[in-house]
Amino acid sequence: MNLFWLLVVLLVLGGLQSLVFSKFNFKGIKYTRYFGKRAVYEGETVELIEQIVNRKILPVPWLRVESRISPDLHFQTAQEEREISEDEQYHKSVFYLGPYSRVTRRHTIKCLRRGDYQLRTVEATAGDLINFNHATRQMMVSAHLLVYPRLLTDDEIDLPSRKWQGDVLVKRWIMPDPFLVGGLREYRSGDPMRTVHWGASARTGRLQVKTYDYTADPKLLIVLNVQMQEHQWAELMRYEQGTIEYGISLAATLLTRALEAGVEAGFACNGQLSVQPEEPVIIPPRRASTQGEQLLGALAELQIRRARNFPTFLEELTAFQDVDMLILTAYDSELIQQGVNMLRMRGNSVTLNVIGGGRNEEAV
């Protein structure tokens, strides 16, 4: 009989604690998660920080937070609770919360692929002491991370002309300023007579010509084609995107170097951004302090999905004049060459570079 009543008491107590915890577990609970940095480059690591606060006297025996995260954000810690499929990754965190307590966890994540990653919701489940009952709620969070394309090394840059690289890039885009006289040197065959300094020539007995300093007045527009072939309509499968991803990294590298060299740089692409579906990307060349961030942000967010057929898109770019254009495309065609010619008729210097498939050509 005593055993019977003991079981009854235990059941009653178990039921009461279950009712109490199921009613109050989520009271005074605040959960936040955020990334340690706003943006990183592909291949770098970043911290994902979870923080949960219990603002009441009643403890929470256990609380499990589950979320769906892109598998391209790879958790580095071996003991992380996660399940990975081809397109999704499910991550779990389990907490015990004492009265008026705060728990912070930091997860190291390696960013395997460029992109715009936003974590908006988590599913939280809290239970009682004996797991007799539990309740589940969806919580809103705001964790946003931009992963910029990986910047290429010199050995990885596959361009037909060295005018697009290193110091040669700078020299390609500077022009002598006739108002900035830098010094004198002896006359050389081919020097224009207007550069002769007659006073210095009379003093030395030899023809002396003026040398000029240089004024930077460069404008670079890199144009990327996200189509792999002329009549492509459907979105590329992930395994087909390698060539375009290389083009994105190449564009990011050249744009970064150009801005560092004082070049006005811009980007145009017949792909689209998630915030502007069905609209191509056009960022005019500028040298503003925010230009690099804007360009890399667009390259991070860029979707490999065409918003315009590429030859049609080239027609839209005829609004630009006197700009150095580098076109990165996986193929060349008669229609593309017609677009290139139209751009040149507007006074633009246009280089077309075919990327991928072991081919790399320059149309001049």
C-alpha distance (Angstrom), angle and dihedral (degrees) to the residues before:
residue distance angle dihedral
M1 . . .
N2 3.81 . .
L3 3.80 89.4 .
F4 3.79 90.1 51.4
W5 3.79 93.0 53.4
L6 3.76 90.8 44.2
L7 3.79 89.4 56.2
V8 3.80 90.3 47.3
V9 3.79 91.3 51.4
L10 3.79 91.4 47.5
L11 3.79 91.3 49.8
V12 3.79 91.7 48.7
L13 3.79 92.2 48.0
G14 3.79 90.5 45.4
G15 3.77 90.7 50.8
L16 3.80 92.9 46.9
Q17 3.81 94.2 49.7
S18 3.79 89.3 46.4
L19 3.82 90.8 53.1
V20 3.80 92.2 46.8
F21 3.78 95.7 48.4
S22 3.81 94.4 42.2
K23 3.81 89.3 53.2
F24 3.81 99.5 42.7
N25 3.82 106.7 25.3
F26 3.81 93.7 97.8
K27 3.80 95.4 39.0
G28 3.80 110.4 112.0
I29 3.80 92.8 4.0
K30 3.80 117.8 139.0
Y31 3.80 120.7 -179.0
T32 3.80 125.2 -172.8
R33 3.78 134.2 171.1
Y34 3.77 130.1 -176.2
F35 3.78 142.1 158.0
G36 3.79 120.5 -103.1
K37 3.83 91.3 -128.5
R38 3.78 133.8 32.9
A39 3.81 93.5 -136.9
V40 3.81 139.4 7.9
Y41 3.80 136.0 172.1
E42 3.78 124.3 -100.8
G43 3.80 109.2 -85.5
E44 3.80 94.5 28.5
T45 3.81 126.5 110.8
V46 3.79 129.1 -120.8
E47 3.79 135.1 -178.9
L48 3.79 122.1 -112.2
I49 3.79 105.6 -155.9
E50 3.81 123.1 -157.4
Q51 3.78 121.3 -168.5
I52 3.79 126.6 -179.8
V53 3.80 125.9 -178.6
N54 3.82 129.1 -164.1
R55 3.82 108.6 -157.1
K56 3.81 98.9 -176.3
I57 3.79 139.2 74.0
L58 3.81 93.6 -115.1
P59 3.82 112.8 87.8
V60 3.79 123.0 -134.3
P61 3.84 109.3 -127.9
W62 3.78 92.5 -155.6
L63 3.78 137.8 -12.9
R64 3.79 122.9 -174.2
V65 3.80 120.9 -159.4
E66 3.80 116.7 -161.6
S67 3.78 127.7 -176.2
R68 3.76 141.4 167.2
I69 3.81 113.7 -120.5
S70 3.79 131.2 176.1
P71 3.83 112.3 -96.0
D72 3.81 86.5 -131.4
L73 3.81 86.3 76.0
H74 3.79 98.4 71.0
F75 3.80 118.7 -162.2
Q76 3.80 108.4 -133.8
T77 3.81 98.8 -160.7
A78 3.80 111.1 93.1
Q79 3.80 96.7 -145.1
E80 3.80 95.3 56.3
E81 3.80 112.7 129.9
R82 3.78 104.4 -125.8
E83 3.76 143.1 135.6
I84 3.79 119.4 -148.5
S85 3.79 129.2 -159.8
E86 3.80 128.0 171.1
D87 3.80 94.8 -85.2
E88 3.80 105.0 16.6
Q89 3.79 142.3 47.0
Y90 3.80 123.4 -160.7
H91 3.78 116.2 -154.7
K92 3.81 126.5 -166.4
S93 3.79 131.8 -165.4
V94 3.83 122.2 -176.2
F95 3.81 120.6 -159.5
Y96 3.80 137.6 -173.0
L97 3.79 111.4 -155.0
G98 3.76 123.4 -162.1
P99 3.81 123.3 -159.6
Y100 3.81 112.5 -60.7
S101 3.78 92.1 -5.7
R102 3.78 137.9 148.0
V103 3.81 126.9 -152.7
T104 3.81 123.6 -167.1
R105 3.78 124.3 -171.9
R106 3.78 128.5 -175.0
H107 3.79 122.0 -156.8
T108 3.80 121.5 -168.2
I109 3.79 111.3 -137.3
K110 3.79 128.5 -171.0
C111 3.80 114.0 -147.0
L112 3.79 106.9 -135.5
R113 3.80 99.4 178.0
R114 3.79 138.0 25.5
G115 3.78 115.3 -105.2
D116 3.77 150.4 114.3
Y117 3.81 106.7 -86.2
Q118 3.79 120.1 -167.7
L119 3.81 124.0 176.6
R120 3.80 108.1 -163.6
T121 3.81 108.6 161.4
V122 3.79 141.7 25.9
E123 3.79 130.9 -171.5
A124 3.80 113.9 -128.9
T125 3.81 123.1 -163.7
A126 3.82 121.9 -171.9
G127 3.80 127.7 -174.9
D128 3.79 144.1 -179.4
L129 3.79 132.2 -99.6
I130 3.80 96.3 -82.8
N131 3.81 97.9 30.7
F132 3.78 89.1 -114.4
N133 3.77 92.5 138.2
H134 3.79 137.9 6.6
A135 3.80 140.6 -175.6
T136 3.79 130.1 -146.7
R137 3.78 129.9 -152.3
Q138 3.77 135.9 174.6
M139 3.79 114.7 -126.6
M140 3.78 127.3 -161.5
V141 3.80 117.4 -129.4
S142 3.78 133.8 173.1
A143 3.78 114.7 -144.5
H144 3.80 115.6 152.5
L145 3.79 128.2 179.0
L146 3.79 131.0 175.4
V147 3.79 115.7 -155.9
Y148 3.79 109.9 -161.0
P149 3.82 120.3 -149.2
R150 3.78 115.8 -89.6
L151 3.80 112.4 -95.8
L152 3.80 113.6 -124.1
T153 3.78 127.4 -126.5
D154 3.81 121.1 -125.2
D155 3.80 90.3 -99.8
E156 3.81 91.0 55.3
I157 3.79 95.5 50.7
D158 3.78 106.2 99.6
L159 3.80 107.6 -167.7
P160 3.81 128.9 142.1
S161 3.79 95.6 -138.2
R162 3.79 126.9 48.7
K163 3.78 90.2 -148.2
W164 3.81 86.2 90.3
Q165 3.80 95.1 56.9
G166 3.79 140.7 74.8
D167 3.79 121.1 -40.3
V168 3.79 90.0 -12.8
L169 3.79 87.5 65.1
V170 3.79 90.1 58.6
K171 3.81 93.7 48.2
R172 3.79 90.5 48.7
W173 3.79 90.9 60.9
I174 3.79 105.2 43.7
M175 3.76 127.7 87.6
P176 3.81 132.2 -164.8
D177 3.79 115.7 -98.7
P178 3.84 110.3 -142.9
F179 3.80 90.4 -154.0
L180 3.82 94.8 57.7
V181 3.83 108.0 71.8
G182 3.77 108.9 -168.0
G183 3.81 101.1 -178.6
L184 3.80 146.1 -64.1
R185 3.79 136.2 -75.8
E186 3.79 137.1 169.8
Y187 3.77 118.6 -77.6
R188 3.81 117.0 -92.8
S189 3.76 128.3 -162.4
G190 3.79 108.9 -86.7
D191 3.82 96.9 26.6
P192 3.83 109.9 135.5
M193 3.81 113.8 -111.1
R194 3.82 91.0 -127.8
T195 3.80 88.6 70.6
V196 3.83 93.6 58.6
H197 3.81 114.1 115.5
W198 3.82 100.6 -145.8
G199 3.78 96.7 -171.0
A200 3.80 93.4 54.0
S201 3.80 90.2 43.3
A202 3.82 90.5 55.1
R203 3.81 92.0 49.1
T204 3.81 95.3 48.8
G205 3.77 98.9 34.7
R206 3.83 89.8 -127.8
L207 3.77 131.3 89.1
Q208 3.80 110.3 -93.4
V209 3.81 123.7 -167.7
K210 3.79 130.2 -161.3
T211 3.79 120.5 -110.3
Y212 3.77 119.0 -149.1
D213 3.75 133.8 -142.9
Y214 3.76 117.8 -127.5
T215 3.75 130.1 -109.5
A216 3.78 117.3 -154.7
D217 3.78 111.1 -127.9
P218 3.80 102.3 152.2
K219 3.79 129.0 148.7
L220 3.78 121.2 -173.5
L221 3.80 126.4 -174.9
I222 3.79 117.8 -176.0
V223 3.80 112.0 -158.2
L224 3.81 119.1 -161.2
N225 3.80 126.6 -164.3
V226 3.83 113.5 -153.1
Q227 3.81 93.1 -168.2
M228 3.80 118.6 98.9
Q229 3.80 92.4 -160.0
E230 3.79 140.0 12.9
H231 3.80 100.3 -100.2
Q232 3.78 99.1 36.7
W233 3.79 112.3 137.8
A234 3.80 105.3 156.8
E235 3.79 124.1 77.3
L236 3.79 114.4 -96.2
M237 3.78 118.1 -105.5
R238 3.78 114.4 -117.4
Y239 3.81 93.9 -106.5
E240 3.83 89.0 54.0
Q241 3.80 95.4 54.7
G242 3.81 100.3 78.7
T243 3.80 96.2 100.1
I244 3.80 93.4 48.6
E245 3.81 91.2 45.4
Y246 3.81 88.1 54.4
G247 3.81 88.6 51.5
I248 3.81 90.2 51.5
S249 3.81 91.6 51.3
L250 3.81 90.5 46.0
A251 3.81 90.7 51.0
A252 3.82 91.3 48.6
T253 3.81 91.4 49.9
L254 3.80 96.0 48.7
L255 3.81 93.7 43.3
T256 3.80 91.3 50.3
R257 3.81 92.2 49.4
A258 3.79 92.1 45.8
L259 3.81 93.3 52.7
E260 3.80 90.8 46.8
A261 3.82 87.8 53.5
G262 3.80 91.8 53.0
V263 3.80 95.1 -103.8
E264 3.80 120.6 145.9
A265 3.80 101.3 -119.6
G266 3.79 134.1 -172.3
F267 3.79 140.6 168.6
A268 3.78 135.4 -138.0
C269 3.79 128.9 -178.0
N270 3.78 138.4 168.5
G271 3.81 88.4 -137.0
Q272 3.79 122.8 90.5
L273 3.79 143.4 -125.7
S274 3.80 123.8 -125.2
V275 3.81 89.6 -121.1
Q276 3.83 91.2 53.0
P277 3.81 107.3 35.7
E278 3.80 117.5 -170.4
E279 3.81 91.0 14.1
P280 3.82 122.9 107.3
V281 3.79 120.6 -127.7
I282 3.81 118.4 -106.1
I283 3.81 120.2 168.6
P284 3.83 108.9 171.1
P285 3.82 119.0 -136.5
R286 3.79 112.6 -86.0
R287 3.77 138.0 154.9
A288 3.82 97.1 -145.5
S289 3.80 119.9 139.1
T290 3.81 90.3 -113.3
Q291 3.81 95.6 48.6
G292 3.81 96.0 92.1
E293 3.79 92.3 51.0
Q294 3.80 91.3 47.8
L295 3.81 93.3 49.1
L296 3.81 95.4 46.6
G297 3.80 90.5 44.3
A298 3.80 91.3 54.0
L299 3.81 91.1 47.4
A300 3.81 89.6 50.7
E301 3.80 92.4 50.4
L302 3.81 96.3 39.8
Q303 3.80 114.2 125.3
I304 3.79 117.8 -148.4
R305 3.78 91.3 -128.2
R306 3.76 121.3 109.8
A307 3.78 120.4 -117.7
R308 3.83 93.1 179.1
N309 3.77 135.4 20.9
F310 3.81 103.4 -103.4
P311 3.84 99.4 -120.0
T312 3.82 88.6 49.9
F313 3.79 89.7 49.2
L314 3.82 91.1 53.1
E315 3.80 88.4 57.5
E316 3.81 89.0 56.9
L317 3.81 89.6 55.0
T318 3.82 92.7 61.7
A319 3.81 85.6 92.4
F320 3.82 85.8 80.2
Q321 3.81 119.2 85.2
D322 3.82 133.2 -171.6
V323 3.80 93.4 6.9
D324 3.81 129.7 137.8
M325 3.81 105.4 -124.2
L326 3.79 127.2 -166.2
I327 3.80 112.8 -168.1
L328 3.82 116.6 -158.2
T329 3.79 112.4 -164.4
A330 3.79 137.5 154.9
Y331 3.82 91.9 -135.9
D332 3.79 142.2 19.5
S333 3.79 127.3 -139.0
E334 3.77 142.8 169.2
L335 3.82 90.9 -100.5
I336 3.79 91.3 52.6
Q337 3.81 90.5 49.5
Q338 3.80 89.2 52.5
G339 3.79 88.7 54.1
V340 3.81 91.0 48.1
N341 3.81 90.3 52.6
M342 3.81 91.1 51.0
L343 3.80 90.1 52.5
R344 3.81 91.0 50.3
M345 3.78 90.7 50.7
R346 3.81 86.3 61.2
G347 3.80 90.0 60.1
N348 3.79 96.6 -98.2
S349 3.80 123.6 140.1
V350 3.80 104.9 -132.2
T351 3.80 128.9 -167.0
L352 3.80 118.3 -177.0
N353 3.79 115.6 -156.7
V354 3.82 121.5 -170.6
I355 3.81 111.0 -148.8
G356 3.80 132.0 -166.4
G357 3.78 135.1 23.5
G358 3.77 92.1 68.6
R359 3.80 90.7 -72.5
N360 3.76 122.9 115.9
E361 3.76 117.2 169.1
E362 3.77 137.3 164.0
A363 3.77 122.6 -140.4
V364 3.77 109.7 -153.7
